């Protein structure tokens, strides 16, 4: 259970990249940005993972969402790629737009094509895109079953990176809910063994949480 809770905390920290306002994201001032400016470092860390040789050619600028809603702007300024956006995820969405429309590269759930030149090409003129919806949602109640039950931390990190690159700002994450049930029900008199017998193994927990399955594949454990 301690390992599950640790993973939950790590996921919360990383998913704060998708919408910093929802989790009280740490704020850092930046030049020429309005109120509510956020830390761009989470987006920069994604660039380091994706394009370690060229990431320092990209300059991210945090801007206030204001009444306009989420948007990004891509420009080539003083020989560097400059992307402005209203959250870390929006900055990455702008970068992904740049990859597809200017650099002719691609990052998706199944793989990537990042055969980029050492000097990144710049857009001939600024590009700006506005989000047409506020809530850009991904995953559902059963996603964490199937192969999702066996994701490593690296798998989760990759998934969240790709979701952000594709404009997602809200993700359903159910990892660790069994720990809450396990601890809470014991406060109401259930034993550890009763909880272990009731909670299904990870691949079937989505259906257990939907209340149409229990106890399936359970292995009694004494530790």
KAURGI-V673751 format. One record per residue. N is the residue number from 1. RES is the residue in three letters. SS is DSSP state (hx for helix, st for strand, lp for the rest). OMEGA is omega as a letter, one per 20 degrees, with the letter a starting at -180 (none if undefined). BURIAL is b if it has 16 or more other C-alpha atoms within 10 Angstrom, else e. Layout:
{{N & RES & SS & OMEGA & BURIAL} {N & RES & SS & OMEGA & BURIAL}}
This chain:
{{1 & UNK & lp & r & e} {2 & UNK & hx & r & e} {3 & UNK & hx & r & e} {4 & UNK & hx & a & e} {5 & UNK & hx & r & b} {6 & UNK & hx & r & e} {7 & UNK & hx & r & b} {8 & UNK & hx & a & b} {9 & UNK & hx & r & e} {10 & UNK & hx & r & e} {11 & UNK & hx & r & b} {12 & UNK & hx & r & e} {13 & UNK & hx & a & e} {14 & UNK & hx & r & e} {15 & UNK & hx & r & b} {16 & UNK & lp & r & b} {17 & UNK & lp & a & b} {18 & UNK & lp & r & b} {19 & UNK & lp & a & b} {20 & UNK & hx & a & b} {21 & UNK & hx & a & e} {22 & UNK & hx & a & e} {23 & UNK & hx & r & e} {24 & UNK & lp & a & e} {25 & UNK & lp & a & e} {26 & UNK & lp & a & e} {27 & UNK & lp & r & e} {28 & UNK & lp & a & e} {29 & UNK & lp & r & e} {30 & UNK & lp & a & e} {31 & UNK & lp & r & e} {32 & UNK & lp & r & e} {33 & UNK & lp & a & e} {34 & UNK & lp & a & e} {35 & UNK & lp & r & e} {36 & UNK & lp & a & e} {37 & UNK & lp & a & b} {38 & UNK & lp & r & b} {39 & UNK & lp & r & b} {40 & UNK & lp & a & b} {41 & UNK & hx & r & e} {42 & UNK & hx & r & b} {43 & UNK & hx & r & b} {44 & UNK & hx & r & b} {45 & UNK & hx & r & e} {46 & UNK & hx & r & b} {47 & UNK & hx & r & b} {48 & UNK & hx & r & e} {49 & UNK & hx & a & e} {50 & UNK & hx & a & b} {51 & UNK & lp & a & e} {52 & UNK & lp & a & e} {53 & UNK & lp & a & e} {54 & UNK & lp & a & e} {55 & UNK & hx & a & b} {56 & UNK & hx & r & e} {57 & UNK & hx & a & e} {58 & UNK & st & r & b} {59 & UNK & st & r & b} {60 & UNK & st & r & b} {61 & UNK & st & r & b} {62 & UNK & st & r & b} {63 & UNK & lp & a & b} {64 & UNK & lp & r & b} {65 & UNK & lp & r & b} {66 & UNK & hx & r & e} {67 & UNK & hx & a & e} {68 & UNK & hx & a & e} {69 & UNK & lp & a & e} {70 & UNK & lp & r & b} {71 & UNK & st & r & b} {72 & UNK & st & r & b} {73 & UNK & st & a & b} {74 & UNK & st & r & b} {75 & UNK & st & r & b} {76 & UNK & st & a & b} {77 & UNK & st & r & e} {78 & UNK & lp & r & e} {79 & UNK & lp & r & e} {80 & UNK & st & r & b} {81 & UNK & st & a & b} {82 & UNK & st & a & b} {83 & UNK & st & r & b} {84 & UNK & st & r & b} {85 & UNK & st & a & b} {86 & UNK & lp & r & b} {87 & UNK & lp & r & b} {88 & UNK & hx & r & b} {89 & UNK & hx & r & b} {90 & UNK & hx & r & b} {91 & UNK & hx & a & b} {92 & UNK & hx & r & b} {93 & UNK & hx & r & b} {94 & UNK & hx & r & b} {95 & UNK & hx & r & b} {96 & UNK & hx & r & b} {97 & UNK & hx & r & b} {98 & UNK & hx & a & b} {99 & UNK & hx & a & b} {100 & UNK & hx & a & e} {101 & UNK & hx & a & e} {102 & UNK & lp & a & e} {103 & UNK & lp & r & b} {104 & UNK & lp & r & e} {105 & UNK & lp & a & b} {106 & UNK & st & r & b} {107 & UNK & st & r & b} {108 & UNK & st & a & e} {109 & UNK & lp & a & e} {110 & UNK & lp & a & e} {111 & UNK & st & a & e} {112 & UNK & st & r & e} {113 & UNK & st & a & e} {114 & UNK & lp & r & e} {115 & UNK & lp & a & e} {116 & UNK & lp & r & e} {117 & UNK & lp & r & e} {118 & UNK & lp & r & e} {119 & UNK & lp & a & e} {120 & UNK & lp & r & b} {121 & UNK & lp & a & b} {122 & UNK & lp & r & b} {123 & UNK & lp & r & b} {124 & UNK & lp & r & e} {125 & UNK & lp & a & e} {126 & UNK & lp & r & e} {127 & UNK & st & r & b} {128 & UNK & st & r & e} {129 & UNK & st & a & e} {130 & UNK & st & r & e} {131 & UNK & lp & r & e} {132 & UNK & lp & r & e} {133 & UNK & lp & a & e} {134 & UNK & lp & a & e} {135 & UNK & lp & a & e} {136 & UNK & lp & a & e} {137 & UNK & st & r & e} {138 & UNK & st & r & e} {139 & UNK & lp & a & e} {140 & UNK & lp & a & e} {141 & UNK & lp & a & e} {142 & UNK & lp & a & b} {143 & UNK & lp & a & b} {144 & UNK & lp & r & b} {145 & UNK & lp & a & b} {146 & UNK & hx & a & e} {147 & UNK & hx & a & e} {148 & UNK & hx & a & e} {149 & UNK & hx & a & b} {150 & UNK & hx & r & e} {151 & UNK & lp & r & e} {152 & UNK & lp & r & e} {153 & UNK & hx & r & e} {154 & UNK & hx & r & e} {155 & UNK & hx & r & e} {156 & UNK & hx & a & b} {157 & UNK & hx & r & b} {158 & UNK & hx & a & b} {159 & UNK & hx & a & e} {160 & UNK & hx & r & b} {161 & UNK & hx & a & b} {162 & UNK & hx & r & b} {163 & UNK & hx & r & b} {164 & UNK & hx & r & b} {165 & UNK & hx & a & b} {166 & UNK & lp & r & b} {167 & UNK & lp & a & b} {168 & UNK & lp & r & b} {169 & UNK & lp & r & b} {170 & UNK & st & a & b} {171 & UNK & st & r & b} {172 & UNK & lp & r & e} {173 & UNK & lp & a & b} {174 & UNK & lp & a & b} {175 & UNK & lp & r & b} {176 & UNK & lp & a & b} {177 & UNK & hx & r & e} {178 & UNK & hx & r & b} {179 & UNK & hx & r & b} {180 & UNK & hx & r & e} {181 & UNK & hx & a & e} {182 & UNK & hx & a & b} {183 & UNK & hx & a & e} {184 & UNK & hx & a & e} {185 & UNK & hx & r & e} {186 & UNK & hx & r & e} {187 & UNK & hx & r & e} {188 & UNK & lp & r & e} {189 & UNK & lp & r & e} {190 & UNK & lp & r & e} {191 & UNK & lp & r & e} {192 & UNK & hx & a & e} {193 & UNK & hx & r & e} {194 & UNK & hx & r & e} {195 & UNK & hx & r & b} {196 & UNK & hx & r & b} {197 & UNK & hx & a & b} {198 & UNK & hx & a & b} {199 & UNK & lp & r & b} {200 & UNK & lp & r & b} {201 & UNK & lp & a & b} {202 & UNK & hx & a & b} {203 & UNK & hx & a & b} {204 & UNK & hx & a & b} {205 & UNK & hx & r & b} {206 & UNK & hx & a & b} {207 & UNK & hx & r & e} {208 & UNK & hx & r & b} {209 & UNK & hx & r & b} {210 & UNK & lp & r & e} {211 & UNK & lp & r & e} {212 & UNK & lp & r & e} {213 & UNK & lp & r & e} {214 & UNK & lp & r & b} {215 & UNK & lp & a & b} {216 & UNK & lp & r & e} {217 & UNK & lp & a & e} {218 & UNK & lp & r & e} {219 & UNK & lp & r & e} {220 & UNK & lp & a & e} {221 & UNK & lp & a & e} {222 & UNK & lp & a & e} {223 & UNK & lp & none & e}}
